[in-house]
Amino acid sequence: MYYDGMRRVTSVRIEDELWRKVKALAALEGTTVSALLEEMLTALVRGAEKAASLEQPRDRVVEELKAIRARGGSPLIIAYPGKTAVELVKEGRGD
């Protein structure tokens, strides 16, 4: 079990069709709905904790772009030989 300690008793509202499917799945796996829910919630919490501990690539990229701008550079350059950004946009619109 992921969290040691006291077990809580709670109620949740679940659509009838989903309840039937979960109950059938639990029976097929030889377990209870409570055990399935606890397993899924544990996986959800562990995944969220893992994701929170990882550096978000977008944060690093934004910081790199800011650093380029701070040094007086242009962080975003359209590198297309022979055409300007305006020409590429007009071409894309069919102008």
Buried (B, 14 or more C-beta within 10 A) or exposed (E): EEEEEEEEEEEEEBEEEEEEEBBEEBEEEEEEBEEBBBBEEEEEEEEEEEEEEEEEEEEEEEEEBEEBEEEEEEBEEEEEEEEEEEEEEEEEEEE
